[in-house]
Amino acid sequence: MKINFKLNEKNISVDAPPMKRLLDVLREDLGLTGSKEGCGEGECGACSIMLDKQLVNSCLVPIAQCEGASILTIEGLGTEENLHPIQQAFLECGGAQCGICTPGMVMASFDLLKKNSNPTVSQIQTGLAGNLCRCTGYVKIIDSVTKAAETFK
Amino acid sequence: MRGLTPDYEMKTPKNIKEALQILSTNSGEWQLFAGGTDLMVSYEAGKLTHKKFLNINALHELKGFVVNDQEILIGGGCTFTQIKNHPIIQQEFPLLVNSAEATGAIAIQNRATIGGNIANMSPAADTPPVLIAYNADLILLSSKGYRIVNYTQFHKGYKRADLRADEIIMAIKIHRHQGISHSYYRKVGTRAAQSISKVCLAGVACVFRGQNIEWIQIGLGSVAPIPMQAIQTEHFLNEKDLTHENIQQARNILMDEIHPIDDIRSEAKYRKTVAGNLLTEFLESLKK
């Protein structure tokens, strides 16, 4: 079926089976491989994107539910030449190591800072509670979000 | 591994009338699909029994809240994010905020709906014990009309409930002036976020002068094949004083009344002990 939606500020149309996961449409049909698949069951947050301004796990969204939606992925947040302040902060604070969780962490941080530009450590922990990282031990990720918040102000 | 994606169908009805029409003519053929946070997990694991899904996620008739002097109606399609942010719920039904916040993490709460959570019929879900404690009613809609089922009577056995294949959970209704003086919610899991509970207890009570329980209502998760009301424990505690002996006896009654199992998340023995501990903690809190 044909599905029309807005992706990173551009109107697009894809032809896909209705139950194809948004994550697979992004990665396979549209070549946007920034969003990662970790667990495929909504536990790890590596596939986090913004759907109609809300943080969601793209592995749990069938593409048919994206008709008319507005989607923002990590590719729409910043580019290699022009990093988003959150990406810059992750780079500077060592918030990314192997990098698999990073796009999801950045999207969850974006969602948090949009709602709360001056979060406490505990609020950062809650904001990122749906995102798992197996490298950093989270301390550097929390530092990154704190630093990004300072840039936001 | 999931089945071949093109084999699955998803249909988006224009309004609730069309949805009910489809359900009434092809009863049992269509699986309702709202936020998808449970169904997509089963889909990925290849455990879905249905191939046809009726997408009710965007139906505005299932969204939103109705508040009047007597009660609050929560649309079956309301997400846990909407529930935890609602001012009346925050003021009057704090246990619903607790359970919504305990459900998955933000990305799940943004998609998961309360109607879907109920219809999924998991004995380990975080919100059903709260609906038992608040004595909620379900408004079930079909093409034939609506009916109201008290939530404490809804579940009939593991993944079985008083819900027909042609019905949609339209709304959850809770009375606003119940005279609750104390409320308690605690979920015990492996971590704060994302985990499925080992034991969960929600309770409300009306207590006179920190001494005498006028009435009490208690819901539990993960201790039986269904979200369970602790009827015998409640019956014992109603109109009792909060003495050490009564609290001890209530704990014993609860531990006999529940029947948890050993599974991947915990053991029956642990669950019994923890359920007893949670009840004790709740009852001790009633003295204040």
HADDOCK unambig.tbl for C-alpha pairs under 7 A between the chains (distance, minus, plus):
assign (segid A and resid 17 and name CA) (segid B and resid 5 and name CA) 6.57 0.50 0.50
assign (segid A and resid 17 and name CA) (segid B and resid 6 and name CA) 5.21 0.50 0.50
assign (segid A and resid 18 and name CA) (segid B and resid 9 and name CA) 6.40 0.50 0.50
assign (segid A and resid 18 and name CA) (segid B and resid 10 and name CA) 5.79 0.50 0.50
assign (segid A and resid 19 and name CA) (segid B and resid 5 and name CA) 6.24 0.50 0.50
assign (segid A and resid 19 and name CA) (segid B and resid 8 and name CA) 6.19 0.50 0.50
assign (segid A and resid 19 and name CA) (segid B and resid 9 and name CA) 6.80 0.50 0.50
assign (segid A and resid 19 and name CA) (segid B and resid 10 and name CA) 6.65 0.50 0.50
assign (segid A and resid 20 and name CA) (segid B and resid 5 and name CA) 5.98 0.50 0.50
assign (segid A and resid 41 and name CA) (segid B and resid 41 and name CA) 5.02 0.50 0.50
assign (segid A and resid 43 and name CA) (segid B and resid 194 and name CA) 6.36 0.50 0.50
assign (segid A and resid 54 and name CA) (segid B and resid 110 and name CA) 6.68 0.50 0.50
assign (segid A and resid 55 and name CA) (segid B and resid 107 and name CA) 5.09 0.50 0.50
assign (segid A and resid 55 and name CA) (segid B and resid 110 and name CA) 6.93 0.50 0.50
assign (segid A and resid 56 and name CA) (segid B and resid 107 and name CA) 4.28 0.50 0.50
assign (segid A and resid 56 and name CA) (segid B and resid 108 and name CA) 6.67 0.50 0.50
assign (segid A and resid 56 and name CA) (segid B and resid 110 and name CA) 6.66 0.50 0.50
assign (segid A and resid 57 and name CA) (segid B and resid 107 and name CA) 5.97 0.50 0.50
assign (segid A and resid 60 and name CA) (segid B and resid 36 and name CA) 6.34 0.50 0.50
assign (segid A and resid 60 and name CA) (segid B and resid 37 and name CA) 5.92 0.50 0.50
assign (segid A and resid 60 and name CA) (segid B and resid 40 and name CA) 5.30 0.50 0.50
assign (segid A and resid 61 and name CA) (segid B and resid 36 and name CA) 6.78 0.50 0.50
assign (segid A and resid 127 and name CA) (segid B and resid 106 and name CA) 6.92 0.50 0.50
assign (segid A and resid 129 and name CA) (segid B and resid 105 and name CA) 6.05 0.50 0.50
assign (segid A and resid 129 and name CA) (segid B and resid 193 and name CA) 5.82 0.50 0.50
assign (segid A and resid 130 and name CA) (segid B and resid 105 and name CA) 4.89 0.50 0.50
assign (segid A and resid 130 and name CA) (segid B and resid 106 and name CA) 6.68 0.50 0.50
assign (segid A and resid 130 and name CA) (segid B and resid 107 and name CA) 6.99 0.50 0.50
assign (segid A and resid 130 and name CA) (segid B and resid 193 and name CA) 6.76 0.50 0.50
assign (segid A and resid 130 and name CA) (segid B and resid 194 and name CA) 6.54 0.50 0.50
